[in-house]
């Protein structure tokens, strides 16, 4: 019951905020034009601030220690393997490039910041926050860089490498994560006022992104996309964590490291995947539905994973 309540406490506030966005749209307080403008604002300002501050506030000495290299590289390689596996499967099954890019992105890109930290801290307390935050520094930039490349590629399959590179380098999320890593590496300290401003902007990102998602949700299209949604939920919430956790167990990672991997892989699809899909001309409706359905289903799957892994003493 404790594990179920953990999942509920993480997911229920998100579903409430989604409902608020849907209600605001229903009562004409939001329209498609304002939602598109807000989505662009979230993507370019608030999400970038959230990404920057989460990486910037990590301990530089911990992030760049060579002894942590194995722990950091493993999930990064796992993400790249999942992208390849998803590409090989979905590129043959789905002919619509806008849907295909969204499905591949949904297979691996999770809401690690919002879901992962609470899961880890609930299982191991403050002790787990350091190692989970360390994983953030590697996984979040990997999520974003690969998603940018993926969506740019599918936006125009005839795109030239130079154009792809320029579009990628101009992406606000990539600029934010790169800037934060450089600040860590060179031990650059931001003025307190500037750090406080970025932190305030970051706090807006998640609730506003979910309000935009709730307002953009078209429930009628859920029936049309049910096959995609079932596939996305199974792959993101079951297959991806299963592959990573089994491999991690055989590589003899510690229970706390296993908890960090669970936090990174078992969380639902990232709300940023919806924001980015809309901004980069992919199927934003499908991306939004995947975020909503995986968030709802994760109440059950997170409980299942925690219960199962505790039963076999892997965490």
C-alpha positions as protocol buffer text, in pm:
chain_id: "A"
residue {
  index: 1
  type: UNK
  ca { x: 0 y: 0 z: 0 }
}
residue {
  index: 2
  type: UNK
  ca { x: 290 y: 235 z: 77 }
}
residue {
  index: 3
  type: UNK
  ca { x: 429 y: 184 z: -273 }
}
residue {
  index: 4
  type: UNK
  ca { x: 89 y: 245 z: -428 }
}
residue {
  index: 5
  type: UNK
  ca { x: 50 y: 569 z: -229 }
}
residue {
  index: 6
  type: UNK
  ca { x: 394 y: 677 z: -350 }
}
residue {
  index: 7
  type: UNK
  ca { x: 280 y: 636 z: -710 }
}
residue {
  index: 8
  type: UNK
  ca { x: -47 y: 816 z: -635 }
}
residue {
  index: 9
  type: UNK
  ca { x: 128 y: 1109 z: -464 }
}
residue {
  index: 10
  type: UNK
  ca { x: 353 y: 1159 z: -765 }
}
residue {
  index: 11
  type: UNK
  ca { x: 92 y: 1114 z: -1038 }
}
residue {
  index: 12
  type: UNK
  ca { x: -234 y: 1255 z: -892 }
}
residue {
  index: 13
  type: UNK
  ca { x: -121 y: 1622 z: -878 }
}
residue {
  index: 14
  type: UNK
  ca { x: -21 y: 1598 z: -1244 }
}
residue {
  index: 15
  type: UNK
  ca { x: -359 y: 1460 z: -1346 }
}
residue {
  index: 16
  type: UNK
  ca { x: -530 y: 1743 z: -1152 }
}
residue {
  index: 17
  type: UNK
  ca { x: -322 y: 2009 z: -1331 }
}
residue {
  index: 18
  type: UNK
  ca { x: -400 y: 1841 z: -1665 }
}
residue {
  index: 19
  type: UNK
  ca { x: -769 y: 1858 z: -1577 }
}
residue {
  index: 20
  type: UNK
  ca { x: -739 y: 2229 z: -1497 }
}
residue {
  index: 21
  type: UNK
  ca { x: -594 y: 2291 z: -1845 }
}
residue {
  index: 22
  type: UNK
  ca { x: -876 y: 2092 z: -2006 }
}
residue {
  index: 23
  type: UNK
  ca { x: -1141 y: 2282 z: -1808 }
}
residue {
  index: 24
  type: UNK
  ca { x: -987 y: 2620 z: -1898 }
}
residue {
  index: 25
  type: UNK
  ca { x: -1007 y: 2527 z: -2266 }
}
residue {
  index: 26
  type: UNK
  ca { x: -1364 y: 2397 z: -2226 }
}
residue {
  index: 27
  type: UNK
  ca { x: -1480 y: 2728 z: -2076 }
}
residue {
  index: 28
  type: UNK
  ca { x: -1307 y: 2926 z: -2354 }
}
residue {
  index: 29
  type: UNK
  ca { x: -1047 y: 3078 z: -2121 }
}
residue {
  index: 30
  type: UNK
  ca { x: -783 y: 2929 z: -2350 }
}
residue {
  index: 31
  type: UNK
  ca { x: -793 y: 2879 z: -2726 }
}
residue {
  index: 32
  type: UNK
  ca { x: -562 y: 2710 z: -2976 }
}
residue {
  index: 33
  type: UNK
  ca { x: -379 y: 3033 z: -3055 }
}
residue {
  index: 34
  type: UNK
  ca { x: -299 y: 3110 z: -2691 }
}
residue {
  index: 35
  type: UNK
  ca { x: -204 y: 2747 z: -2624 }
}
residue {
  index: 36
  type: UNK
  ca { x: 43 y: 2749 z: -2914 }
}
residue {
  index: 37
  type: UNK
  ca { x: 199 y: 3072 z: -2786 }
}
residue {
  index: 38
  type: UNK
  ca { x: 221 y: 2934 z: -2433 }
}
residue {
  index: 39
  type: UNK
  ca { x: 374 y: 2611 z: -2563 }
}
residue {
  index: 40
  type: UNK
  ca { x: 643 y: 2807 z: -2746 }
}
residue {
  index: 41
  type: UNK
  ca { x: 711 y: 3008 z: -2429 }
}
residue {
  index: 42
  type: UNK
  ca { x: 740 y: 2692 z: -2217 }
}
residue {
  index: 43
  type: UNK
  ca { x: 979 y: 2533 z: -2468 }
}
residue {
  index: 44
  type: UNK
  ca { x: 1204 y: 2835 z: -2520 }
}
residue {
  index: 45
  type: UNK
  ca { x: 1211 y: 2989 z: -2171 }
}
residue {
  index: 46
  type: UNK
  ca { x: 1071 y: 2783 z: -1884 }
}
residue {
  index: 47
  type: UNK
  ca { x: 1183 y: 2431 z: -1981 }
}
residue {
  index: 48
  type: UNK
  ca { x: 1528 y: 2563 z: -2067 }
}
residue {
  index: 49
  type: UNK
  ca { x: 1549 y: 2731 z: -1726 }
}
residue {
  index: 50
  type: UNK
  ca { x: 1441 y: 2409 z: -1552 }
}
residue {
  index: 51
  type: UNK
  ca { x: 1698 y: 2202 z: -1739 }
}
residue {
  index: 52
  type: UNK
  ca { x: 1977 y: 2452 z: -1672 }
}
residue {
  index: 53
  type: UNK
  ca { x: 1913 y: 2489 z: -1300 }
}
residue {
  index: 54
  type: UNK
  ca { x: 1880 y: 2113 z: -1239 }
}
residue {
  index: 55
  type: UNK
  ca { x: 2222 y: 2049 z: -1391 }
}
residue {
  index: 56
  type: UNK
  ca { x: 2389 y: 2367 z: -1262 }
}
residue {
  index: 57
  type: UNK
  ca { x: 2309 y: 2281 z: -899 }
}
residue {
  index: 58
  type: UNK
  ca { x: 2475 y: 1940 z: -910 }
}
residue {
  index: 59
  type: UNK
  ca { x: 2807 y: 1888 z: -733 }
}
residue {
  index: 60
  type: UNK
  ca { x: 3078 y: 1927 z: -999 }
}
residue {
  index: 61
  type: UNK
  ca { x: 3326 y: 1710 z: -810 }
}
residue {
  index: 62
  type: UNK
  ca { x: 3077 y: 1423 z: -803 }
}
residue {
  index: 63
  type: UNK
  ca { x: 2968 y: 1456 z: -1165 }
}
residue {
  index: 64
  type: UNK
  ca { x: 3318 y: 1445 z: -1311 }
}
residue {
  index: 65
  type: UNK
  ca { x: 3468 y: 1173 z: -1091 }
}
residue {
  index: 66
  type: UNK
  ca { x: 3609 y: 884 z: -1298 }
}
residue {
  index: 67
  type: UNK
  ca { x: 3476 y: 625 z: -1051 }
}
residue {
  index: 68
  type: UNK
  ca { x: 3122 y: 727 z: -1148 }
}
residue {
  index: 69
  type: UNK
  ca { x: 3188 y: 680 z: -1520 }
}
residue {
  index: 70
  type: UNK
  ca { x: 3044 y: 326 z: -1534 }
}
residue {
  index: 71
  type: UNK
  ca { x: 2730 y: 432 z: -1347 }
}
residue {
  index: 72
  type: UNK
  ca { x: 2675 y: 730 z: -1580 }
}
residue {
  index: 73
  type: UNK
  ca { x: 2760 y: 557 z: -1908 }
}
residue {
  index: 74
  type: UNK
  ca { x: 2535 y: 256 z: -1854 }
}
residue {
  index: 75
  type: UNK
  ca { x: 2196 y: 438 z: -1877 }
}
residue {
  index: 76
  type: UNK
  ca { x: 2325 y: 659 z: -2159 }
}
residue {
  index: 77
  type: UNK
  ca { x: 2414 y: 350 z: -2363 }
}
residue {
  index: 78
  type: UNK
  ca { x: 2079 y: 201 z: -2261 }
}
residue {
  index: 79
  type: UNK
  ca { x: 1896 y: 504 z: -2400 }
}
residue {
  index: 80
  type: UNK
  ca { x: 2088 y: 484 z: -2728 }
}
residue {
  index: 81
  type: UNK
  ca { x: 2012 y: 111 z: -2756 }
}
residue {
  index: 82
  type: UNK
  ca { x: 1641 y: 177 z: -2693 }
}
residue {
  index: 83
  type: UNK
  ca { x: 1637 y: 445 z: -2963 }
}
residue {
  index: 84
  type: UNK
  ca { x: 1794 y: 203 z: -3212 }
}
residue {
  index: 85
  type: UNK
  ca { x: 1555 y: -77 z: -3117 }
}
residue {
  index: 86
  type: UNK
  ca { x: 1253 y: 154 z: -3142 }
}
residue {
  index: 87
  type: UNK
  ca { x: 1370 y: 293 z: -3475 }
}
residue {
  index: 88
  type: UNK
  ca { x: 1412 y: -57 z: -3622 }
}
residue {
  index: 89
  type: UNK
  ca { x: 1062 y: -155 z: -3508 }
}
residue {
  index: 90
  type: UNK
  ca { x: 858 y: 161 z: -3564 }
}
residue {
  index: 91
  type: UNK
  ca { x: 1018 y: 274 z: -3889 }
}
residue {
  index: 92
  type: UNK
  ca { x: 884 y: -43 z: -4053 }
}
residue {
  index: 93
  type: UNK
  ca { x: 544 y: -36 z: -3882 }
}
residue {
  index: 94
  type: UNK
  ca { x: 457 y: 336 z: -3905 }
}
residue {
  index: 95
  type: UNK
  ca { x: 470 y: 516 z: -4238 }
}
residue {
  index: 96
  type: UNK
  ca { x: 365 y: 859 z: -4107 }
}
residue {
  index: 97
  type: UNK
  ca { x: 696 y: 1025 z: -4016 }
}
residue {
  index: 98
  type: UNK
  ca { x: 531 y: 1267 z: -3771 }
}
residue {
  index: 99
  type: UNK
  ca { x: 385 y: 977 z: -3574 }
}
residue {
  index: 100
  type: UNK
  ca { x: 696 y: 762 z: -3606 }
}
residue {
  index: 101
  type: UNK
  ca { x: 923 y: 1026 z: -3449 }
}
residue {
  index: 102
  type: UNK
  ca { x: 680 y: 1071 z: -3159 }
}
residue {
  index: 103
  type: UNK
  ca { x: 662 y: 695 z: -3095 }
}
residue {
  index: 104
  type: UNK
  ca { x: 1040 y: 654 z: -3096 }
}
residue {
  index: 105
  type: UNK
  ca { x: 1079 y: 950 z: -2860 }
}
residue {
  index: 106
  type: UNK
  ca { x: 812 y: 811 z: -2627 }
}
residue {
  index: 107
  type: UNK
  ca { x: 995 y: 478 z: -2599 }
}
residue {
  index: 108
  type: UNK
  ca { x: 1282 y: 621 z: -2396 }
}
residue {
  index: 109
  type: UNK
  ca { x: 1224 y: 984 z: -2294 }
}
residue {
  index: 110
  type: UNK
  ca { x: 1077 y: 995 z: -1945 }
}
residue {
  index: 111
  type: UNK
  ca { x: 977 y: 1262 z: -1695 }
}
residue {
  index: 112
  type: UNK
  ca { x: 1286 y: 1189 z: -1485 }
}
residue {
  index: 113
  type: UNK
  ca { x: 1297 y: 1521 z: -1299 }
}
residue {
  index: 114
  type: UNK
  ca { x: 933 y: 1518 z: -1195 }
}
residue {
  index: 115
  type: UNK
  ca { x: 893 y: 1146 z: -1121 }
}
residue {
  index: 116
  type: UNK
  ca { x: 1242 y: 1007 z: -1071 }
}
residue {
  index: 117
  type: UNK
  ca { x: 1353 y: 1220 z: -776 }
}
residue {
  index: 118
  type: UNK
  ca { x: 1037 y: 1148 z: -564 }
}
residue {
  index: 119
  type: UNK
  ca { x: 1065 y: 773 z: -633 }
}
residue {
  index: 120
  type: UNK
  ca { x: 1430 y: 760 z: -528 }
}
residue {
  index: 121
  type: UNK
  ca { x: 1385 y: 979 z: -221 }
}
residue {
  index: 122
  type: UNK
  ca { x: 1081 y: 778 z: -106 }
}
residue {
  index: 123
  type: UNK
  ca { x: 1280 y: 454 z: -123 }
}
residue {
  index: 124
  type: UNK
  ca { x: 1614 y: 568 z: 20 }
}
residue {
  index: 125
  type: UNK
  ca { x: 1554 y: 920 z: 153 }
}
residue {
  index: 126
  type: UNK
  ca { x: 1814 y: 1196 z: 120 }
}
residue {
  index: 127
  type: UNK
  ca { x: 2081 y: 931 z: 68 }
}
residue {
  index: 128
  type: UNK
  ca { x: 1950 y: 855 z: -282 }
}
residue {
  index: 129
  type: UNK
  ca { x: 1918 y: 1214 z: -401 }
}
residue {
  index: 130
  type: UNK
  ca { x: 2288 y: 1258 z: -470 }
}
residue {
  index: 131
  type: UNK
  ca { x: 2329 y: 952 z: -688 }
}
residue {
  index: 132
  type: UNK
  ca { x: 1997 y: 1018 z: -867 }
}
residue {
  index: 133
  type: UNK
  ca { x: 2094 y: 1378 z: -933 }
}
residue {
  index: 134
  type: UNK
  ca { x: 2425 y: 1253 z: -1072 }
}
residue {
  index: 135
  type: UNK
  ca { x: 2228 y: 1047 z: -1321 }
}
residue {
  index: 136
  type: UNK
  ca { x: 2033 y: 1358 z: -1415 }
}
residue {
  index: 137
  type: UNK
  ca { x: 2348 y: 1525 z: -1545 }
}
residue {
  index: 138
  type: UNK
  ca { x: 2400 y: 1246 z: -1799 }
}
residue {
  index: 139
  type: UNK
  ca { x: 2049 y: 1129 z: -1882 }
}
residue {
  index: 140
  type: UNK
  ca { x: 1867 y: 1462 z: -1927 }
}
residue {
  index: 141
  type: UNK
  ca { x: 2109 y: 1602 z: -2189 }
}
residue {
  index: 142
  type: UNK
  ca { x: 2102 y: 1261 z: -2362 }
}
residue {
  index: 143
  type: UNK
  ca { x: 1721 y: 1269 z: -2371 }
}
residue {
  index: 144
  type: UNK
  ca { x: 1719 y: 1618 z: -2515 }
}
residue {
  index: 145
  type: UNK
  ca { x: 2000 y: 1590 z: -2769 }
}
residue {
  index: 146
  type: UNK
  ca { x: 1870 y: 1263 z: -2912 }
}
residue {
  index: 147
  type: UNK
  ca { x: 1511 y: 1396 z: -2923 }
}
residue {
  index: 148
  type: UNK
  ca { x: 1624 y: 1709 z: -3107 }
}
residue {
  index: 149
  type: UNK
  ca { x: 1818 y: 1505 z: -3364 }
}
residue {
  index: 150
  type: UNK
  ca { x: 1531 y: 1259 z: -3401 }
}
residue {
  index: 151
  type: UNK
  ca { x: 1259 y: 1520 z: -3454 }
}
residue {
  index: 152
  type: UNK
  ca { x: 1476 y: 1726 z: -3686 }
}
residue {
  index: 153
  type: UNK
  ca { x: 1552 y: 1415 z: -3894 }
}
residue {
  index: 154
  type: UNK
  ca { x: 1186 y: 1318 z: -3927 }
}
residue {
  index: 155
  type: UNK
  ca { x: 1077 y: 1676 z: -3989 }
}
residue {
  index: 156
  type: UNK
  ca { x: 1262 y: 1659 z: -4321 }
}
residue {
  index: 157
  type: UNK
  ca { x: 1421 y: 1328 z: -4419 }
}
residue {
  index: 158
  type: UNK
  ca { x: 1609 y: 1505 z: -4701 }
}
residue {
  index: 159
  type: UNK
  ca { x: 1767 y: 1745 z: -4457 }
}
residue {
  index: 160
  type: UNK
  ca { x: 2136 y: 1818 z: -4510 }
}
residue {
  index: 161
  type: UNK
  ca { x: 2377 y: 1739 z: -4230 }
}
residue {
  index: 162
  type: UNK
  ca { x: 2485 y: 2105 z: -4203 }
}
residue {
  index: 163
  type: UNK
  ca { x: 2122 y: 2215 z: -4165 }
}
residue {
  index: 164
  type: UNK
  ca { x: 2056 y: 1941 z: -3910 }
}
residue {
  index: 165
  type: UNK
  ca { x: 2363 y: 2047 z: -3711 }
}
residue {
  index: 166
  type: UNK
  ca { x: 2267 y: 2417 z: -3714 }
}
residue {
  index: 167
  type: UNK
  ca { x: 1906 y: 2344 z: -3613 }
}
residue {
  index: 168
  type: UNK
  ca { x: 2027 y: 2119 z: -3332 }
}
residue {
  index: 169
  type: UNK
  ca { x: 2280 y: 2369 z: -3198 }
}
residue {
  index: 170
  type: UNK
  ca { x: 2015 y: 2644 z: -3194 }
}
residue {
  index: 171
  type: UNK
  ca { x: 1776 y: 2437 z: -2983 }
}
residue {
  index: 172
  type: UNK
  ca { x: 1709 y: 2614 z: -2648 }
}
residue {
  index: 173
  type: UNK
  ca { x: 1716 y: 2292 z: -2444 }
}
residue {
  index: 174
  type: UNK
  ca { x: 2054 y: 2193 z: -2584 }
}
residue {
  index: 175
  type: UNK
  ca { x: 2191 y: 2541 z: -2522 }
}
residue {
  index: 176
  type: UNK
  ca { x: 2064 y: 2531 z: -2165 }
}
residue {
  index: 177
  type: UNK
  ca { x: 2211 y: 2189 z: -2081 }
}
residue {
  index: 178
  type: UNK
  ca { x: 2544 y: 2267 z: -2251 }
}
residue {
  index: 179
  type: UNK
  ca { x: 2572 y: 2597 z: -2065 }
}
residue {
  index: 180
  type: UNK
  ca { x: 2503 y: 2425 z: -1732 }
}
residue {
  index: 181
  type: UNK
  ca { x: 2762 y: 2152 z: -1794 }
}
residue {
  index: 182
  type: UNK
  ca { x: 3022 y: 2415 z: -1889 }
}
residue {
  index: 183
  type: UNK
  ca { x: 2946 y: 2607 z: -1568 }
}
residue {
  index: 184
  type: UNK
  ca { x: 3002 y: 2289 z: -1370 }
}
residue {
  index: 185
  type: UNK
  ca { x: 3320 y: 2193 z: -1554 }
}
residue {
  index: 186
  type: UNK
  ca { x: 3483 y: 2536 z: -1524 }
}
residue {
  index: 187
  type: UNK
  ca { x: 3340 y: 2601 z: -1173 }
}
residue {
  index: 188
  type: UNK
  ca { x: 3161 y: 2914 z: -1289 }
}
residue {
  index: 189
  type: UNK
  ca { x: 2933 y: 3071 z: -1029 }
}
residue {
  index: 190
  type: UNK
  ca { x: 2634 y: 3275 z: -1139 }
}
residue {
  index: 191
  type: UNK
  ca { x: 2544 y: 3590 z: -946 }
}
residue {
  index: 192
  type: UNK
  ca { x: 2289 y: 3511 z: -677 }
}
residue {
  index: 193
  type: UNK
  ca { x: 2029 y: 3737 z: -838 }
}
residue {
  index: 194
  type: UNK
  ca { x: 2068 y: 3566 z: -1178 }
}
residue {
  index: 195
  type: UNK
  ca { x: 2051 y: 3216 z: -1028 }
}
residue {
  index: 196
  type: UNK
  ca { x: 1742 y: 3314 z: -831 }
}
residue {
  index: 197
  type: UNK
  ca { x: 1576 y: 3451 z: -1146 }
}
residue {
  index: 198
  type: UNK
  ca { x: 1645 y: 3132 z: -1343 }
}
residue {
  index: 199
  type: UNK
  ca { x: 1521 y: 2923 z: -1051 }
}
residue {
  index: 200
  type: UNK
  ca { x: 1194 y: 3122 z: -1040 }
}
residue {
  index: 201
  type: UNK
  ca { x: 1144 y: 3072 z: -1415 }
}
residue {
  index: 202
  type: UNK
  ca { x: 1215 y: 2699 z: -1374 }
}
residue {
  index: 203
  type: UNK
  ca { x: 935 y: 2661 z: -1118 }
}
residue {
  index: 204
  type: UNK
  ca { x: 682 y: 2774 z: -1381 }
}
residue {
  index: 205
  type: UNK
  ca { x: 787 y: 2511 z: -1637 }
}
residue {
  index: 206
  type: UNK
  ca { x: 617 y: 2195 z: -1516 }
}
residue {
  index: 207
  type: UNK
  ca { x: 274 y: 2324 z: -1406 }
}
residue {
  index: 208
  type: UNK
  ca { x: 240 y: 2550 z: -1712 }
}
residue {
  index: 209
  type: UNK
  ca { x: 349 y: 2269 z: -1947 }
}
residue {
  index: 210
  type: UNK
  ca { x: 82 y: 2039 z: -1801 }
}
residue {
  index: 211
  type: UNK
  ca { x: -185 y: 2311 z: -1825 }
}
residue {
  index: 212
  type: UNK
  ca { x: -96 y: 2359 z: -2194 }
}
residue {
  index: 213
  type: UNK
  ca { x: -106 y: 1983 z: -2242 }
}
residue {
  index: 214
  type: UNK
  ca { x: -445 y: 1956 z: -2072 }
}
residue {
  index: 215
  type: UNK
  ca { x: -583 y: 2238 z: -2286 }
}
residue {
  index: 216
  type: UNK
  ca { x: -442 y: 2082 z: -2605 }
}
residue {
  index: 217
  type: UNK
  ca { x: -582 y: 1737 z: -2534 }
}
residue {
  index: 218
  type: UNK
  ca { x: -845 y: 1619 z: -2781 }
}
residue {
  index: 219
  type: UNK
  ca { x: -1015 y: 1323 z: -2616 }
}
residue {
  index: 220
  type: UNK
  ca { x: -1184 y: 1227 z: -2942 }
}
residue {
  index: 221
  type: UNK
  ca { x: -851 y: 1139 z: -3103 }
}
residue {
  index: 222
  type: UNK
  ca { x: -760 y: 896 z: -2823 }
}
residue {
  index: 223
  type: UNK
  ca { x: -986 y: 634 z: -2982 }
}
residue {
  index: 224
  type: UNK
  ca { x: -823 y: 694 z: -3317 }
}
residue {
  index: 225
  type: UNK
  ca { x: -475 y: 647 z: -3171 }
}
residue {
  index: 226
  type: UNK
  ca { x: -549 y: 358 z: -2935 }
}
residue {
  index: 227
  type: UNK
  ca { x: -307 y: 117 z: -3105 }
}
residue {
  index: 228
  type: UNK
  ca { x: -24 y: 370 z: -3083 }
}
residue {
  index: 229
  type: UNK
  ca { x: -108 y: 446 z: -2720 }
}
residue {
  index: 230
  type: UNK
  ca { x: -108 y: 80 z: -2612 }
}
residue {
  index: 231
  type: UNK
  ca { x: 227 y: 26 z: -2782 }
}
residue {
  index: 232
  type: UNK
  ca { x: 379 y: 343 z: -2631 }
}
residue {
  index: 233
  type: UNK
  ca { x: 261 y: 257 z: -2279 }
}
residue {
  index: 234
  type: UNK
  ca { x: 389 y: -101 z: -2289 }
}
residue {
  index: 235
  type: UNK
  ca { x: 726 y: -2 z: -2434 }
}
residue {
  index: 236
  type: UNK
  ca { x: 786 y: 299 z: -2206 }
}
residue {
  index: 237
  type: UNK
  ca { x: 653 y: 162 z: -1877 }
}
residue {
  index: 238
  type: UNK
  ca { x: 739 y: -209 z: -1909 }
}
residue {
  index: 239
  type: UNK
  ca { x: 986 y: -298 z: -2185 }
}
residue {
  index: 240
  type: UNK
  ca { x: 1241 y: -18 z: -2137 }
}
residue {
  index: 241
  type: UNK
  ca { x: 1268 y: -56 z: -1755 }
}
residue {
  index: 242
  type: UNK
  ca { x: 1277 y: -435 z: -1789 }
}
residue {
  index: 243
  type: UNK
  ca { x: 1572 y: -432 z: -2030 }
}
residue {
  index: 244
  type: UNK
  ca { x: 1769 y: -178 z: -1827 }
}
residue {
  index: 245
  type: UNK
  ca { x: 1704 y: -332 z: -1485 }
}
residue {
  index: 246
  type: UNK
  ca { x: 1781 y: -692 z: -1586 }
}
residue {
  index: 247
  type: UNK
  ca { x: 2104 y: -585 z: -1754 }
}
residue {
  index: 248
  type: UNK
  ca { x: 2199 y: -366 z: -1456 }
}
residue {
  index: 249
  type: UNK
  ca { x: 2141 y: -657 z: -1217 }
}
residue {
  index: 250
  type: UNK
  ca { x: 2371 y: -887 z: -1414 }
}
residue {
  index: 251
  type: UNK
  ca { x: 2634 y: -610 z: -1423 }
}
residue {
  index: 252
  type: UNK
  ca { x: 2613 y: -611 z: -1039 }
}
residue {
  index: 253
  type: UNK
  ca { x: 2513 y: -253 z: -975 }
}
residue {
  index: 254
  type: UNK
  ca { x: 2427 y: -175 z: -612 }
}
residue {
  index: 255
  type: UNK
  ca { x: 2066 y: -156 z: -486 }
}
residue {
  index: 256
  type: UNK
  ca { x: 2085 y: 223 z: -464 }
}
residue {
  index: 257
  type: UNK
  ca { x: 2218 y: 244 z: -821 }
}
residue {
  index: 258
  type: UNK
  ca { x: 1937 y: 12 z: -929 }
}
residue {
  index: 259
  type: UNK
  ca { x: 1692 y: 251 z: -763 }
}
residue {
  index: 260
  type: UNK
  ca { x: 1835 y: 538 z: -966 }
}
residue {
  index: 261
  type: UNK
  ca { x: 1796 y: 334 z: -1288 }
}
residue {
  index: 262
  type: UNK
  ca { x: 1438 y: 249 z: -1192 }
}
residue {
  index: 263
  type: UNK
  ca { x: 1369 y: 620 z: -1135 }
}
residue {
  index: 264
  type: UNK
  ca { x: 1512 y: 708 z: -1476 }
}
residue {
  index: 265
  type: UNK
  ca { x: 1334 y: 441 z: -1680 }
}
residue {
  index: 266
  type: UNK
  ca { x: 1000 y: 360 z: -1513 }
}
residue {
  index: 267
  type: UNK
  ca { x: 866 y: 717 z: -1518 }
}
residue {
  index: 268
  type: UNK
  ca { x: 602 y: 816 z: -1777 }
}
residue {
  index: 269
  type: UNK
  ca { x: 672 y: 1006 z: -2098 }
}
residue {
  index: 270
  type: UNK
  ca { x: 821 y: 1351 z: -2044 }
}
residue {
  index: 271
  type: UNK
  ca { x: 590 y: 1650 z: -2078 }
}
residue {
  index: 272
  type: UNK
  ca { x: 877 y: 1812 z: -2271 }
}
residue {
  index: 273
  type: UNK
  ca { x: 824 y: 1549 z: -2543 }
}
residue {
  index: 274
  type: UNK
  ca { x: 480 y: 1700 z: -2609 }
}
residue {
  index: 275
  type: UNK
  ca { x: 615 y: 2056 z: -2598 }
}
residue {
  index: 276
  type: UNK
  ca { x: 899 y: 1972 z: -2835 }
}
residue {
  index: 277
  type: UNK
  ca { x: 682 y: 1766 z: -3072 }
}
residue {
  index: 278
  type: UNK
  ca { x: 444 y: 2058 z: -3123 }
}
residue {
  index: 279
  type: UNK
  ca { x: 728 y: 2305 z: -3165 }
}
residue {
  index: 280
  type: UNK
  ca { x: 914 y: 2085 z: -3416 }
}
residue {
  index: 281
  type: UNK
  ca { x: 614 y: 1996 z: -3635 }
}
residue {
  index: 282
  type: UNK
  ca { x: 568 y: 1635 z: -3522 }
}
residue {
  index: 283
  type: UNK
  ca { x: 232 y: 1487 z: -3415 }
}
residue {
  index: 284
  type: UNK
  ca { x: 171 y: 1696 z: -3103 }
}
residue {
  index: 285
  type: UNK
  ca { x: -172 y: 1543 z: -3038 }
}
residue {
  index: 286
  type: UNK
  ca { x: -31 y: 1190 z: -3022 }
}
residue {
  index: 287
  type: UNK
  ca { x: 264 y: 1306 z: -2809 }
}
residue {
  index: 288
  type: UNK
  ca { x: 24 y: 1472 z: -2563 }
}
residue {
  index: 289
  type: UNK
  ca { x: -196 y: 1163 z: -2540 }
}
residue {
  index: 290
  type: UNK
  ca { x: 109 y: 949 z: -2469 }
}
residue {
  index: 291
  type: UNK
  ca { x: 211 y: 1180 z: -2183 }
}
residue {
  index: 292
  type: UNK
  ca { x: -138 y: 1167 z: -2032 }
}
residue {
  index: 293
  type: UNK
  ca { x: -192 y: 791 z: -2068 }
}
residue {
  index: 294
  type: UNK
  ca { x: 157 y: 694 z: -1946 }
}
residue {
  index: 295
  type: UNK
  ca { x: 115 y: 929 z: -1648 }
}
residue {
  index: 296
  type: UNK
  ca { x: -212 y: 760 z: -1555 }
}
residue {
  index: 297
  type: UNK
  ca { x: -87 y: 405 z: -1615 }
}
residue {
  index: 298
  type: UNK
  ca { x: 234 y: 471 z: -1422 }
}
residue {
  index: 299
  type: UNK
  ca { x: 32 y: 468 z: -1098 }
}
residue {
  index: 300
  type: UNK
  ca { x: 2 y: 93 z: -1147 }
}
residue {
  index: 301
  type: UNK
  ca { x: 338 y: 21 z: -1310 }
}
residue {
  index: 302
  type: UNK
  ca { x: 550 y: 216 z: -1059 }
}
residue {
  index: 303
  type: UNK
  ca { x: 377 y: 27 z: -776 }
}
residue {
  index: 304
  type: UNK
  ca { x: 443 y: -299 z: -964 }
}
residue {
  index: 305
  type: UNK
  ca { x: 813 y: -224 z: -1022 }
}
residue {
  index: 306
  type: UNK
  ca { x: 881 y: -113 z: -664 }
}
residue {
  index: 307
  type: UNK
  ca { x: 694 y: -411 z: -520 }
}
residue {
  index: 308
  type: UNK
  ca { x: 865 y: -659 z: -754 }
}
residue {
  index: 309
  type: UNK
  ca { x: 1219 y: -525 z: -711 }
}
residue {
  index: 310
  type: UNK
  ca { x: 1183 y: -506 z: -334 }
}
residue {
  index: 311
  type: UNK
  ca { x: 1050 y: -864 z: -330 }
}
residue {
  index: 312
  type: UNK
  ca { x: 1359 y: -997 z: -512 }
}
residue {
  index: 313
  type: UNK
  ca { x: 1591 y: -765 z: -311 }
}
residue {
  index: 314
  type: UNK
  ca { x: 1723 y: -580 z: -614 }
}
residue {
  index: 315
  type: UNK
  ca { x: 1655 y: -243 z: -448 }
}
